[in-house]
C-alpha cells in the first residue's frame, strides 16, 4: 500500500489518542465527537430518504460509521485492506437490502 498503512482517519486518531483528564472533554475530543455526529446525521438523512424507517436510520448510520472506523483500525493493525474490503461488502449488502 502506498502509505504503508500509516494513513487513517484523523478523527479516529484523536478519539483514541487524545489524553483526557477530568469530566470535560478536550476541544479536540469535542471536535471528533462533532465530526462523528455530523457523519451519522448526514448518513441517517440519506438512509431515510432512501426508505429506511425513521426509527432505524440513526442506529444504522451509527453502525456504518462505527464499522468503517473499526475497519480502518483493523486494516492498520493487520497491514491489510481485507478488513476494509470485508466491511464495505457487508455494509453495502446491508444498506442495499435493508436487512
Secondary structure, DSSP 8 states (H G I E B T S, - for coil): -TTTT----HHHHHHHHS---SSS--HHHHHHHHHHHHHHHHHHHHHHHTT--HHHHHHHHHHHHHHHHHHHHHHHHHT-SHHHHHHHHHHHHHHHHT-
